[in-house]
Amino acid sequence: MQQSIEQLANLGVQKLVPYQAGKPVSELQRELGLTKIVKLASNENPLGPSPKVSAAIKKEIPELSRYPDGNAFDLKAALAKKYTVSEQQITLGNGSNEILELLARAFLNPETEVIFSQHAFAVYPIVTQSVGAIAKVIPAINYGHDLDGMLAAITEKTKLIFIANPNNPTGTYLSEAELSQFLSKVPEHIITVLDEAYFEYVAETDYPNSVPWLKQFPNLVITRTFSKAYGLAGLRVGYSLSSTAMADLLNRVRQPFNNNALALVAAEAALADADYLAETIRLNDAGMVQLKAAFSELDLAWIDSVGNFISVDLAREAASINTALLHKGVIVRPVANYEMPNHLRISIGTEAENAFFIEALKEVLVNV
Ligand SMILES: *Cc1c(COP(=O)(O)O)cnc(C)c1O
């Protein structure tokens, strides 16, 4: 009998279901031959990159025959200054997703358990399973994380806890008080990963300023990214802030040149462009109001979100509505794989993009 290649893989990998990304615009164009397509599916920044980023990339082009700075001196210095941490507390990743993977590689094995919430970001189960660790998924409360439930799930095998704040795709968040209490109850030998991919968007006054917690909790890892508010999803730059001991371990498993040279200069330029960030947030806040008003008008419920996306409840299976939207040139994100079959997640776009989506949704809801 012929050897099955699949059976050669580690058990966790055999059972792995690949991450479902938002459909690329070019793919829908190929499939349906549409001329106008609006993509509100991957929580990308609708402004496009900052002009300062484009200039920095152009300037770097003559250096492309050289390896990038493997220690990212300039970008780390800029981040250290901005967040009042030392460079030794920073680990850079090829997107913050890579940091999640580094954590799995450094700390997990088939004898360890990982705790995260139902409806939480899909990369947590993937990195957990890829190293054969055991996922403990804690039922959500009103789509949000049940921190007491997560604490109660801790066993002597627990190694790591993933918390998305705010969470994607629900947009729910945890307050400073809730999280600081939680962290003080997590045993020291368990690592808490606080995924703050949407940190820059959150204006709620009780949203935590988590960085000072690093002094108190050497087992805390905060992850952030340039993919969302800084508009660099295509370049792949994310980072973690942690204790220096933790960063040292993550940097041991990291590939030496995991951030390319263009990404490094682009991230530095993006970090310095306060006007771009302010415009991003203004646009997002306005778009959130615009979408909620449309949902109200259509009698649709939604989950309140503090991110750059919102999940709307269609009160019926969302799959056929999603297909109909695709035929109208609108790409949004079905979230059935997050156990939310009746919801669609909409990334906030420009005013015109949001309006295009709203118009399509109105037509589709009547006809499908
Ligand atoms: C988008 C997202 C990320 C970041 O992904 P990158 O790899 O940095 O592009 C991380 N966590 C959550 C919850 C996200 O939604």
The ligand as an ORCA input file, in Angstrom:
! r2SCAN-3c Opt
* xyz 0 1
  C      -5.363     41.047     12.576
  C      -5.092     40.408     13.869
  C      -3.791     40.128     14.278
  C      -2.600     40.610     13.539
  O      -2.209     39.989     12.460
  P      -0.806     40.372     11.813
  O      -0.124     39.054     11.741
  O      -0.086     41.321     12.703
  O      -1.162     40.944     10.505
  C      -3.567     39.602     15.527
  N      -4.585     39.347     16.354
  C      -5.845     39.618     16.020
  C      -6.915     39.371     16.999
  C      -6.137     40.130     14.759
  O      -7.400     40.360     14.412
*
